[in-house]
Amino acid sequence: MTTLRTLKRDLFLYLLVLPGLLFFLVFKIIPMWGIVISFKDYSPYLGLWKSDWVGFAHFDRLFSNPDFIIILRNTLAINVLSLLFFFPLPIVLSLMMNELRNKWFKGSVQSIIYLPHFLSWVVIAGISLIMLSESEGIINHLLAAAGYGRIDFLTNPDYFWGLLTLQSIWKEVGWGTVIFLAAIAGVDVQLFEAAKLDGAGKLRQIWHVTLPAIRNVIIILLILRIGHIMDVGFEQVYLMMNGAVSEVAEVFDTYVYRTGILQGQFSFSTAVGLFKSVVGLVLVILANRLSKKFGEEGMY
């Protein structure tokens, strides 16, 4: 009776949550039954349950494939660069924007840095081509006009990982400030006033008040980011990939597309996706436990 009474009392709150629950049920939980094909030699004609069971054969094939080490290297390298250079920037940008006192100027800056988030990767790739093309790119035209040699930004493997990182920073760093600005807005103003009375300047207020106050938010987002360390983003890599940089551009996402969609190896590509998911889950659990050992709240 207590449960029914609580349900009746909070009925509208549960109805508010219902669309989100249905989304996860339909698009996240029910499709998980599909991972069983990674242990089968799946055939669309035989169906999910009548296809032959092959156990871990697809995983053995993945780990014994000479391309596995290259794909793993590329995926980890791109994500580590993103973790080192992209993840801290929204925090720094949020701290800087929080110090702006002119509301009009602050709103204008926010609108400008948010705008790239709403551009598709197709548009970003087109802008990159216009700016960086060796023959027609604006930057190379400026270099040539200044007497310098042209640089093959798009076809030189040495630039590919850095180019992806810069694209991600330009596109998403502004949007990444949303959560941090909200967290900073929730910091008790009395803490800043107390710090001022103690003689703390702006930098010391940021270091001793703001950052400790939003530390738990930073830790949670870092744990989530570590959990996605095997995901690079198919659209960005696929659009920027070409034959000259394929050695450093092939990642798990593009590999799954090439083997699963183009070659019709559904079971093998599902096994690759399952491997990525398991690694991400393990990393989230380890990062959460590590954060708790250092006295943080963690995710759960």
C-alpha positions as protocol buffer text, in pm:
chain_id: "A"
residue {
  index: 1
  type: MET
  ca { x: 0 y: 0 z: 0 }
}
residue {
  index: 2
  type: THR
  ca { x: 287 y: 235 z: 77 }
}
residue {
  index: 3
  type: THR
  ca { x: 428 y: 183 z: -273 }
}
residue {
  index: 4
  type: LEU
  ca { x: 92 y: 251 z: -437 }
}
residue {
  index: 5
  type: ARG
  ca { x: 43 y: 561 z: -224 }
}
residue {
  index: 6
  type: THR
  ca { x: 388 y: 691 z: -320 }
}
residue {
  index: 7
  type: LEU
  ca { x: 323 y: 613 z: -687 }
}
residue {
  index: 8
  type: LYS
  ca { x: -6 y: 802 z: -678 }
}
residue {
  index: 9
  type: ARG
  ca { x: 149 y: 1097 z: -500 }
}
residue {
  index: 10
  type: ASP
  ca { x: 443 y: 1130 z: -746 }
}
residue {
  index: 11
  type: LEU
  ca { x: 254 y: 1017 z: -1056 }
}
residue {
  index: 12
  type: PHE
  ca { x: 341 y: 1324 z: -1263 }
}
residue {
  index: 13
  type: LEU
  ca { x: 709 y: 1295 z: -1173 }
}
residue {
  index: 14
  type: TYR
  ca { x: 713 y: 934 z: -1295 }
}
residue {
  index: 15
  type: LEU
  ca { x: 533 y: 1039 z: -1613 }
}
residue {
  index: 16
  type: LEU
  ca { x: 805 y: 1301 z: -1662 }
}
residue {
  index: 17
  type: VAL
  ca { x: 1073 y: 1032 z: -1639 }
}
residue {
  index: 18
  type: LEU
  ca { x: 882 y: 787 z: -1860 }
}
residue {
  index: 19
  type: PRO
  ca { x: 1003 y: 914 z: -2203 }
}
residue {
  index: 20
  type: GLY
  ca { x: 1367 y: 882 z: -2092 }
}
residue {
  index: 21
  type: LEU
  ca { x: 1309 y: 532 z: -1960 }
}
residue {
  index: 22
  type: LEU
  ca { x: 1138 y: 429 z: -2284 }
}
residue {
  index: 23
  type: PHE
  ca { x: 1427 y: 571 z: -2485 }
}
residue {
  index: 24
  type: PHE
  ca { x: 1684 y: 363 z: -2295 }
}
residue {
  index: 25
  type: LEU
  ca { x: 1460 y: 57 z: -2305 }
}
residue {
  index: 26
  type: VAL
  ca { x: 1397 y: 70 z: -2680 }
}
residue {
  index: 27
  type: PHE
  ca { x: 1733 y: 194 z: -2805 }
}
residue {
  index: 28
  type: LYS
  ca { x: 1980 y: 74 z: -2539 }
}
residue {
  index: 29
  type: ILE
  ca { x: 1854 y: -228 z: -2345 }
}
residue {
  index: 30
  type: ILE
  ca { x: 1649 y: -430 z: -2596 }
}
residue {
  index: 31
  type: PRO
  ca { x: 1918 y: -407 z: -2871 }
}
residue {
  index: 32
  type: MET
  ca { x: 2167 y: -565 z: -2629 }
}
residue {
  index: 33
  type: TRP
  ca { x: 2018 y: -902 z: -2721 }
}
residue {
  index: 34
  type: GLY
  ca { x: 2189 y: -853 z: -3056 }
}
residue {
  index: 35
  type: ILE
  ca { x: 2535 y: -908 z: -2904 }
}
residue {
  index: 36
  type: VAL
  ca { x: 2465 y: -1282 z: -2914 }
}
residue {
  index: 37
  type: ILE
  ca { x: 2552 y: -1278 z: -3287 }
}
residue {
  index: 38
  type: SER
  ca { x: 2915 y: -1204 z: -3192 }
}
residue {
  index: 39
  type: PHE
  ca { x: 2927 y: -1566 z: -3072 }
}
residue {
  index: 40
  type: LYS
  ca { x: 2756 y: -1702 z: -3383 }
}
residue {
  index: 41
  type: ASP
  ca { x: 2818 y: -1726 z: -3755 }
}
residue {
  index: 42
  type: TYR
  ca { x: 2518 y: -1507 z: -3819 }
}
residue {
  index: 43
  type: SER
  ca { x: 2324 y: -1544 z: -4141 }
}
residue {
  index: 44
  type: PRO
  ca { x: 2027 y: -1316 z: -4219 }
}
residue {
  index: 45
  type: TYR
  ca { x: 1860 y: -1610 z: -4394 }
}
residue {
  index: 46
  type: LEU
  ca { x: 1882 y: -1840 z: -4090 }
}
residue {
  index: 47
  type: GLY
  ca { x: 1803 y: -1572 z: -3834 }
}
residue {
  index: 48
  type: LEU
  ca { x: 1945 y: -1499 z: -3492 }
}
residue {
  index: 49
  type: TRP
  ca { x: 1868 y: -1826 z: -3318 }
}
residue {
  index: 50
  type: LYS
  ca { x: 1926 y: -2074 z: -3603 }
}
residue {
  index: 51
  type: SER
  ca { x: 2269 y: -1945 z: -3701 }
}
residue {
  index: 52
  type: ASP
  ca { x: 2563 y: -2170 z: -3607 }
}
residue {
  index: 53
  type: TRP
  ca { x: 2727 y: -2112 z: -3268 }
}
residue {
  index: 54
  type: VAL
  ca { x: 3103 y: -2047 z: -3302 }
}
residue {
  index: 55
  type: GLY
  ca { x: 3191 y: -1931 z: -2949 }
}
residue {
  index: 56
  type: PHE
  ca { x: 3493 y: -1701 z: -2930 }
}
residue {
  index: 57
  type: ALA
  ca { x: 3608 y: -1762 z: -3288 }
}
residue {
  index: 58
  type: HIS
  ca { x: 3545 y: -1402 z: -3394 }
}
residue {
  index: 59
  type: PHE
  ca { x: 3737 y: -1267 z: -3096 }
}
residue {
  index: 60
  type: ASP
  ca { x: 4030 y: -1499 z: -3177 }
}
residue {
  index: 61
  type: ARG
  ca { x: 4023 y: -1364 z: -3530 }
}
residue {
  index: 62
  type: LEU
  ca { x: 4021 y: -1006 z: -3404 }
}
residue {
  index: 63
  type: PHE
  ca { x: 4314 y: -1047 z: -3166 }
}
residue {
  index: 64
  type: SER
  ca { x: 4521 y: -1248 z: -3415 }
}
residue {
  index: 65
  type: ASN
  ca { x: 4460 y: -998 z: -3695 }
}
residue {
  index: 66
  type: PRO
  ca { x: 4781 y: -803 z: -3775 }
}
residue {
  index: 67
  type: ASP
  ca { x: 4569 y: -488 z: -3813 }
}
residue {
  index: 68
  type: PHE
  ca { x: 4446 y: -512 z: -3451 }
}
residue {
  index: 69
  type: ILE
  ca { x: 4758 y: -352 z: -3300 }
}
residue {
  index: 70
  type: ILE
  ca { x: 4751 y: -71 z: -3557 }
}
residue {
  index: 71
  type: ILE
  ca { x: 4382 y: -2 z: -3499 }
}
residue {
  index: 72
  type: LEU
  ca { x: 4427 y: -12 z: -3121 }
}
residue {
  index: 73
  type: ARG
  ca { x: 4725 y: 223 z: -3145 }
}
residue {
  index: 74
  type: ASN
  ca { x: 4537 y: 474 z: -3359 }
}
residue {
  index: 75
  type: THR
  ca { x: 4226 y: 465 z: -3139 }
}
residue {
  index: 76
  type: LEU
  ca { x: 4419 y: 511 z: -2815 }
}
residue {
  index: 77
  type: ALA
  ca { x: 4648 y: 779 z: -2957 }
}
residue {
  index: 78
  type: ILE
  ca { x: 4360 y: 995 z: -3081 }
}
residue {
  index: 79
  type: ASN
  ca { x: 4170 y: 957 z: -2754 }
}
residue {
  index: 80
  type: VAL
  ca { x: 4473 y: 1021 z: -2533 }
}
residue {
  index: 81
  type: LEU
  ca { x: 4545 y: 1341 z: -2727 }
}
residue {
  index: 82
  type: SER
  ca { x: 4182 y: 1442 z: -2680 }
}
residue {
  index: 83
  type: LEU
  ca { x: 4201 y: 1361 z: -2310 }
}
residue {
  index: 84
  type: LEU
  ca { x: 4517 y: 1564 z: -2261 }
}
residue {
  index: 85
  type: PHE
  ca { x: 4432 y: 1870 z: -2469 }
}
residue {
  index: 86
  type: PHE
  ca { x: 4054 y: 1877 z: -2519 }
}
residue {
  index: 87
  type: PHE
  ca { x: 3921 y: 1774 z: -2177 }
}
residue {
  index: 88
  type: PRO
  ca { x: 4090 y: 2050 z: -1968 }
}
residue {
  index: 89
  type: LEU
  ca { x: 4001 y: 2332 z: -2210 }
}
residue {
  index: 90
  type: PRO
  ca { x: 3627 y: 2357 z: -2125 }
}
residue {
  index: 91
  type: ILE
  ca { x: 3724 y: 2384 z: -1758 }
}
residue {
  index: 92
  type: VAL
  ca { x: 3971 y: 2665 z: -1826 }
}
residue {
  index: 93
  type: LEU
  ca { x: 3728 y: 2839 z: -2060 }
}
residue {
  index: 94
  type: SER
  ca { x: 3448 y: 2814 z: -1802 }
}
residue {
  index: 95
  type: LEU
  ca { x: 3669 y: 2968 z: -1535 }
}
residue {
  index: 96
  type: MET
  ca { x: 3760 y: 3255 z: -1767 }
}
residue {
  index: 97
  type: MET
  ca { x: 3400 y: 3317 z: -1875 }
}
residue {
  index: 98
  type: ASN
  ca { x: 3284 y: 3314 z: -1514 }
}
residue {
  index: 99
  type: GLU
  ca { x: 3505 y: 3616 z: -1448 }
}
residue {
  index: 100
  type: LEU
  ca { x: 3339 y: 3823 z: -1720 }
}
residue {
  index: 101
  type: ARG
  ca { x: 3119 y: 4091 z: -1565 }
}
residue {
  index: 102
  type: ASN
  ca { x: 2970 y: 4250 z: -1877 }
}
residue {
  index: 103
  type: LYS
  ca { x: 2659 y: 4038 z: -1941 }
}
residue {
  index: 104
  type: TRP
  ca { x: 2628 y: 4145 z: -2305 }
}
residue {
  index: 105
  type: PHE
  ca { x: 2989 y: 4058 z: -2381 }
}
residue {
  index: 106
  type: LYS
  ca { x: 2964 y: 3730 z: -2188 }
}
residue {
  index: 107
  type: GLY
  ca { x: 2648 y: 3629 z: -2375 }
}
residue {
  index: 108
  type: SER
  ca { x: 2809 y: 3715 z: -2709 }
}
residue {
  index: 109
  type: VAL
  ca { x: 3116 y: 3506 z: -2630 }
}
residue {
  index: 110
  type: GLN
  ca { x: 2900 y: 3213 z: -2525 }
}
residue {
  index: 111
  type: SER
  ca { x: 2696 y: 3229 z: -2846 }
}
residue {
  index: 112
  type: ILE
  ca { x: 3008 y: 3242 z: -3063 }
}
residue {
  index: 113
  type: ILE
  ca { x: 3185 y: 2947 z: -2899 }
}
residue {
  index: 114
  type: TYR
  ca { x: 2864 y: 2738 z: -2884 }
}
residue {
  index: 115
  type: LEU
  ca { x: 2792 y: 2782 z: -3256 }
}
residue {
  index: 116
  type: PRO
  ca { x: 3041 y: 2522 z: -3397 }
}
residue {
  index: 117
  type: HIS
  ca { x: 2871 y: 2248 z: -3193 }
}
residue {
  index: 118
  type: PHE
  ca { x: 2564 y: 2274 z: -3416 }
}
residue {
  index: 119
  type: LEU
  ca { x: 2765 y: 2223 z: -3737 }
}
residue {
  index: 120
  type: SER
  ca { x: 2779 y: 1870 z: -3876 }
}
residue {
  index: 121
  type: TRP
  ca { x: 3109 y: 1694 z: -3929 }
}
residue {
  index: 122
  type: VAL
  ca { x: 3046 y: 1719 z: -4302 }
}
residue {
  index: 123
  type: VAL
  ca { x: 3058 y: 2098 z: -4272 }
}
residue {
  index: 124
  type: ILE
  ca { x: 3367 y: 2079 z: -4047 }
}
residue {
  index: 125
  type: ALA
  ca { x: 3543 y: 1854 z: -4300 }
}
residue {
  index: 126
  type: GLY
  ca { x: 3451 y: 2096 z: -4580 }
}
residue {
  index: 127
  type: ILE
  ca { x: 3591 y: 2391 z: -4385 }
}
residue {
  index: 128
  type: SER
  ca { x: 3909 y: 2193 z: -4316 }
}
residue {
  index: 129
  type: LEU
  ca { x: 3946 y: 2117 z: -4687 }
}
residue {
  index: 130
  type: ILE
  ca { x: 3900 y: 2482 z: -4782 }
}
residue {
  index: 131
  type: MET
  ca { x: 4149 y: 2597 z: -4518 }
}
residue {
  index: 132
  type: LEU
  ca { x: 4415 y: 2324 z: -4538 }
}
residue {
  index: 133
  type: SER
  ca { x: 4419 y: 2188 z: -4894 }
}
residue {
  index: 134
  type: GLU
  ca { x: 4774 y: 2188 z: -5030 }
}
residue {
  index: 135
  type: SER
  ca { x: 4677 y: 2325 z: -5371 }
}
residue {
  index: 136
  type: GLU
  ca { x: 4375 y: 2547 z: -5296 }
}
residue {
  index: 137
  type: GLY
  ca { x: 4377 y: 2591 z: -4918 }
}
residue {
  index: 138
  type: ILE
  ca { x: 4369 y: 2942 z: -4776 }
}
residue {
  index: 139
  type: ILE
  ca { x: 4650 y: 2873 z: -4527 }
}
residue {
  index: 140
  type: ASN
  ca { x: 4880 y: 2736 z: -4797 }
}
residue {
  index: 141
  type: HIS
  ca { x: 4804 y: 3036 z: -5019 }
}
residue {
  index: 142
  type: LEU
  ca { x: 4910 y: 3261 z: -4733 }
}
residue {
  index: 143
  type: LEU
  ca { x: 5226 y: 3057 z: -4674 }
}
residue {
  index: 144
  type: ALA
  ca { x: 5313 y: 3072 z: -5044 }
}
residue {
  index: 145
  type: ALA
  ca { x: 5249 y: 3446 z: -5053 }
}
residue {
  index: 146
  type: ALA
  ca { x: 5483 y: 3490 z: -4757 }
}
residue {
  index: 147
  type: GLY
  ca { x: 5756 y: 3292 z: -4935 }
}
residue {
  index: 148
  type: TYR
  ca { x: 5722 y: 2966 z: -4744 }
}
residue {
  index: 149
  type: GLY
  ca { x: 5666 y: 2620 z: -4885 }
}
residue {
  index: 150
  type: ARG
  ca { x: 5325 y: 2458 z: -4898 }
}
residue {
  index: 151
  type: ILE
  ca { x: 5237 y: 2202 z: -4629 }
}
residue {
  index: 152
  type: ASP
  ca { x: 5033 y: 1890 z: -4702 }
}
residue {
  index: 153
  type: PHE
  ca { x: 4817 y: 1903 z: -4390 }
}
residue {
  index: 154
  type: LEU
  ca { x: 4553 y: 1659 z: -4517 }
}
residue {
  index: 155
  type: THR
  ca { x: 4776 y: 1389 z: -4669 }
}
residue {
  index: 156
  type: ASN
  ca { x: 5067 y: 1382 z: -4427 }
}
residue {
  index: 157
  type: PRO
  ca { x: 5017 y: 1109 z: -4159 }
}
residue {
  index: 158
  type: ASP
  ca { x: 5224 y: 1312 z: -3911 }
}
residue {
  index: 159
  type: TYR
  ca { x: 4952 y: 1579 z: -3894 }
}
residue {
  index: 160
  type: PHE
  ca { x: 4642 y: 1358 z: -3886 }
}
residue {
  index: 161
  type: TRP
  ca { x: 4603 y: 1296 z: -3511 }
}
residue {
  index: 162
  type: GLY
  ca { x: 4672 y: 1660 z: -3429 }
}
residue {
  index: 163
  type: LEU
  ca { x: 4426 y: 1774 z: -3696 }
}
residue {
  index: 164
  type: LEU
  ca { x: 4147 y: 1561 z: -3546 }
}
residue {
  index: 165
  type: THR
  ca { x: 4224 y: 1698 z: -3200 }
}
residue {
  index: 166
  type: LEU
  ca { x: 4211 y: 2059 z: -3320 }
}
residue {
  index: 167
  type: GLN
  ca { x: 3882 y: 1993 z: -3501 }
}
residue {
  index: 168
  type: SER
  ca { x: 3728 y: 1846 z: -3185 }
}
residue {
  index: 169
  type: ILE
  ca { x: 3850 y: 2141 z: -2978 }
}
residue {
  index: 170
  type: TRP
  ca { x: 3710 y: 2399 z: -3220 }
}
residue {
  index: 171
  type: LYS
  ca { x: 3376 y: 2221 z: -3255 }
}
residue {
  index: 172
  type: GLU
  ca { x: 3301 y: 2108 z: -2900 }
}
residue {
  index: 173
  type: VAL
  ca { x: 3503 y: 2309 z: -2650 }
}
residue {
  index: 174
  type: GLY
  ca { x: 3235 y: 2577 z: -2622 }
}
residue {
  index: 175
  type: TRP
  ca { x: 2955 y: 2326 z: -2571 }
}
residue {
  index: 176
  type: GLY
  ca { x: 3167 y: 2148 z: -2310 }
}
residue {
  index: 177
  type: THR
  ca { x: 3155 y: 2458 z: -2091 }
}
residue {
  index: 178
  type: VAL
  ca { x: 2778 y: 2423 z: -2032 }
}
residue {
  index: 179
  type: ILE
  ca { x: 2808 y: 2174 z: -1744 }
}
residue {
  index: 180
  type: PHE
  ca { x: 3106 y: 2346 z: -1585 }
}
residue {
  index: 181
  type: LEU
  ca { x: 2943 y: 2690 z: -1597 }
}
residue {
  index: 182
  type: ALA
  ca { x: 2634 y: 2542 z: -1434 }
}
residue {
  index: 183
  type: ALA
  ca { x: 2849 y: 2384 z: -1163 }
}
residue {
  index: 184
  type: ILE
  ca { x: 3034 y: 2711 z: -1101 }
}
residue {
  index: 185
  type: ALA
  ca { x: 2704 y: 2897 z: -1077 }
}
residue {
  index: 186
  type: GLY
  ca { x: 2608 y: 2667 z: -790 }
}
residue {
  index: 187
  type: VAL
  ca { x: 2910 y: 2755 z: -577 }
}
residue {
  index: 188
  type: ASP
  ca { x: 2816 y: 2940 z: -259 }
}
residue {
  index: 189
  type: VAL
  ca { x: 2894 y: 3311 z: -297 }
}
residue {
  index: 190
  type: GLN
  ca { x: 2984 y: 3333 z: 72 }
}
residue {
  index: 191
  type: LEU
  ca { x: 3291 y: 3118 z: 2 }
}
residue {
  index: 192
  type: PHE
  ca { x: 3426 y: 3381 z: -235 }
}
residue {
  index: 193
  type: GLU
  ca { x: 3349 y: 3659 z: 11 }
}
residue {
  index: 194
  type: ALA
  ca { x: 3533 y: 3473 z: 285 }
}
residue {
  index: 195
  type: ALA
  ca { x: 3830 y: 3421 z: 53 }
}
residue {
  index: 196
  type: LYS
  ca { x: 3834 y: 3795 z: -28 }
}
residue {
  index: 197
  type: LEU
  ca { x: 3838 y: 3879 z: 344 }
}
residue {
  index: 198
  type: ASP
  ca { x: 4139 y: 3650 z: 379 }
}
residue {
  index: 199
  type: GLY
  ca { x: 4318 y: 3848 z: 109 }
}
residue {
  index: 200
  type: ALA
  ca { x: 4283 y: 3598 z: -174 }
}
residue {
  index: 201
  type: GLY
  ca { x: 4306 y: 3737 z: -526 }
}
residue {
  index: 202
  type: LYS
  ca { x: 4121 y: 3605 z: -830 }
}
residue {
  index: 203
  type: LEU
  ca { x: 4369 y: 3326 z: -904 }
}
residue {
  index: 204
  type: ARG
  ca { x: 4369 y: 3205 z: -544 }
}
residue {
  index: 205
  type: GLN
  ca { x: 3988 y: 3216 z: -534 }
}
residue {
  index: 206
  type: ILE
  ca { x: 3979 y: 2999 z: -845 }
}
residue {
  index: 207
  type: TRP
  ca { x: 4237 y: 2757 z: -707 }
}
residue {
  index: 208
  type: HIS
  ca { x: 4109 y: 2731 z: -350 }
}
residue {
  index: 209
  type: VAL
  ca { x: 3734 y: 2788 z: -394 }
}
residue {
  index: 210
  type: THR
  ca { x: 3605 y: 2732 z: -747 }
}
residue {
  index: 211
  type: LEU
  ca { x: 3806 y: 2425 z: -848 }
}
residue {
  index: 212
  type: PRO
  ca { x: 3747 y: 2235 z: -520 }
}
residue {
  index: 213
  type: ALA
  ca { x: 3375 y: 2315 z: -545 }
}
residue {
  index: 214
  type: ILE
  ca { x: 3342 y: 2167 z: -895 }
}
residue {
  index: 215
  type: ARG
  ca { x: 3598 y: 1891 z: -842 }
}
residue {
  index: 216
  type: ASN
  ca { x: 3337 y: 1617 z: -818 }
}
residue {
  index: 217
  type: VAL
  ca { x: 3181 y: 1724 z: -1149 }
}
residue {
  index: 218
  type: ILE
  ca { x: 3524 y: 1717 z: -1313 }
}
residue {
  index: 219
  type: ILE
  ca { x: 3592 y: 1368 z: -1175 }
}
residue {
  index: 220
  type: ILE
  ca { x: 3257 y: 1230 z: -1296 }
}
residue {
  index: 221
  type: LEU
  ca { x: 3304 y: 1371 z: -1647 }
}
residue {
  index: 222
  type: LEU
  ca { x: 3661 y: 1240 z: -1653 }
}
residue {
  index: 223
  type: ILE
  ca { x: 3542 y: 891 z: -1560 }
}
residue {
  index: 224
  type: LEU
  ca { x: 3280 y: 904 z: -1836 }
}
residue {
  index: 225
  type: ARG
  ca { x: 3543 y: 1027 z: -2083 }
}
residue {
  index: 226
  type: ILE
  ca { x: 3775 y: 741 z: -1989 }
}
residue {
  index: 227
  type: GLY
  ca { x: 3489 y: 499 z: -2051 }
}
residue {
  index: 228
  type: HIS
  ca { x: 3472 y: 624 z: -2412 }
}
residue {
  index: 229
  type: ILE
  ca { x: 3843 y: 590 z: -2475 }
}
residue {
  index: 230
  type: MET
  ca { x: 3777 y: 323 z: -2739 }
}
residue {
  index: 231
  type: ASP
  ca { x: 3531 y: 549 z: -2925 }
}
residue {
  index: 232
  type: VAL
  ca { x: 3673 y: 809 z: -3158 }
}
residue {
  index: 233
  type: GLY
  ca { x: 3372 y: 913 z: -3361 }
}
residue {
  index: 234
  type: PHE
  ca { x: 3304 y: 752 z: -3694 }
}
residue {
  index: 235
  type: GLU
  ca { x: 3191 y: 1059 z: -3891 }
}
residue {
  index: 236
  type: GLN
  ca { x: 3493 y: 1276 z: -3816 }
}
residue {
  index: 237
  type: VAL
  ca { x: 3753 y: 1009 z: -3893 }
}
residue {
  index: 238
  type: TYR
  ca { x: 3572 y: 871 z: -4197 }
}
residue {
  index: 239
  type: LEU
  ca { x: 3536 y: 1215 z: -4356 }
}
residue {
  index: 240
  type: MET
  ca { x: 3899 y: 1311 z: -4296 }
}
residue {
  index: 241
  type: MET
  ca { x: 4043 y: 974 z: -4396 }
}
residue {
  index: 242
  type: ASN
  ca { x: 4217 y: 924 z: -4730 }
}
residue {
  index: 243
  type: GLY
  ca { x: 4453 y: 668 z: -4876 }
}
residue {
  index: 244
  type: ALA
  ca { x: 4763 y: 861 z: -4774 }
}
residue {
  index: 245
  type: VAL
  ca { x: 4676 y: 860 z: -4403 }
}
residue {
  index: 246
  type: SER
  ca { x: 4489 y: 527 z: -4375 }
}
residue {
  index: 247
  type: GLU
  ca { x: 4776 y: 377 z: -4173 }
}
residue {
  index: 248
  type: VAL
  ca { x: 4712 y: 624 z: -3888 }
}
residue {
  index: 249
  type: ALA
  ca { x: 4340 y: 686 z: -3952 }
}
residue {
  index: 250
  type: GLU
  ca { x: 4190 y: 338 z: -3924 }
}
residue {
  index: 251
  type: VAL
  ca { x: 4014 y: 308 z: -3588 }
}
residue {
  index: 252
  type: PHE
  ca { x: 3764 y: 61 z: -3445 }
}
residue {
  index: 253
  type: ASP
  ca { x: 3464 y: 265 z: -3561 }
}
residue {
  index: 254
  type: THR
  ca { x: 3575 y: 276 z: -3925 }
}
residue {
  index: 255
  type: TYR
  ca { x: 3691 y: -86 z: -3906 }
}
residue {
  index: 256
  type: VAL
  ca { x: 3345 y: -196 z: -3788 }
}
residue {
  index: 257
  type: TYR
  ca { x: 3186 y: -2 z: -4074 }
}
residue {
  index: 258
  type: ARG
  ca { x: 3420 y: -152 z: -4332 }
}
residue {
  index: 259
  type: THR
  ca { x: 3388 y: -513 z: -4215 }
}
residue {
  index: 260
  type: GLY
  ca { x: 3029 y: -506 z: -4093 }
}
residue {
  index: 261
  type: ILE
  ca { x: 2846 y: -285 z: -4343 }
}
residue {
  index: 262
  type: LEU
  ca { x: 3057 y: -297 z: -4657 }
}
residue {
  index: 263
  type: GLN
  ca { x: 3170 y: -661 z: -4632 }
}
residue {
  index: 264
  type: GLY
  ca { x: 2863 y: -800 z: -4456 }
}
residue {
  index: 265
  type: GLN
  ca { x: 3058 y: -964 z: -4170 }
}
residue {
  index: 266
  type: PHE
  ca { x: 2793 y: -891 z: -3911 }
}
residue {
  index: 267
  type: SER
  ca { x: 2911 y: -1132 z: -3643 }
}
residue {
  index: 268
  type: PHE
  ca { x: 3273 y: -1022 z: -3662 }
}
residue {
  index: 269
  type: SER
  ca { x: 3189 y: -651 z: -3651 }
}
residue {
  index: 270
  type: THR
  ca { x: 2957 y: -714 z: -3355 }
}
residue {
  index: 271
  type: ALA
  ca { x: 3243 y: -889 z: -3176 }
}
residue {
  index: 272
  type: VAL
  ca { x: 3462 y: -582 z: -3234 }
}
residue {
  index: 273
  type: GLY
  ca { x: 3189 y: -358 z: -3093 }
}
residue {
  index: 274
  type: LEU
  ca { x: 3145 y: -586 z: -2791 }
}
residue {
  index: 275
  type: PHE
  ca { x: 3519 y: -577 z: -2726 }
}
residue {
  index: 276
  type: LYS
  ca { x: 3508 y: -196 z: -2725 }
}
residue {
  index: 277
  type: SER
  ca { x: 3213 y: -193 z: -2485 }
}
residue {
  index: 278
  type: VAL
  ca { x: 3374 y: -437 z: -2242 }
}
residue {
  index: 279
  type: VAL
  ca { x: 3696 y: -237 z: -2235 }
}
residue {
  index: 280
  type: GLY
  ca { x: 3500 y: 83 z: -2172 }
}
residue {
  index: 281
  type: LEU
  ca { x: 3303 y: -80 z: -1888 }
}
residue {
  index: 282
  type: VAL
  ca { x: 3620 y: -210 z: -1722 }
}
residue {
  index: 283
  type: LEU
  ca { x: 3787 y: 132 z: -1748 }
}
residue {
  index: 284
  type: VAL
  ca { x: 3484 y: 306 z: -1593 }
}
residue {
  index: 285
  type: ILE
  ca { x: 3482 y: 61 z: -1300 }
}
residue {
  index: 286
  type: LEU
  ca { x: 3858 y: 97 z: -1243 }
}
residue {
  index: 287
  type: ALA
  ca { x: 3850 y: 477 z: -1273 }
}
residue {
  index: 288
  type: ASN
  ca { x: 3556 y: 497 z: -1032 }
}
residue {
  index: 289
  type: ARG
  ca { x: 3732 y: 278 z: -775 }
}
residue {
  index: 290
  type: LEU
  ca { x: 4051 y: 479 z: -813 }
}
residue {
  index: 291
  type: SER
  ca { x: 3863 y: 805 z: -757 }
}
residue {
  index: 292
  type: LYS
  ca { x: 3709 y: 666 z: -438 }
}
residue {
  index: 293
  type: LYS
  ca { x: 4051 y: 562 z: -310 }
}
residue {
  index: 294
  type: PHE
  ca { x: 4156 y: 926 z: -339 }
}
residue {
  index: 295
  type: GLY
  ca { x: 3853 y: 1033 z: -135 }
}
residue {
  index: 296
  type: GLU
  ca { x: 3623 y: 1143 z: -416 }
}
residue {
  index: 297
  type: GLU
  ca { x: 3256 y: 1049 z: -444 }
}
residue {
  index: 298
  type: GLY
  ca { x: 3287 y: 886 z: -787 }
}
residue {
  index: 299
  type: MET
  ca { x: 2989 y: 795 z: -1003 }
}
residue {
  index: 300
  type: TYR
  ca { x: 2830 y: 535 z: -778 }
}
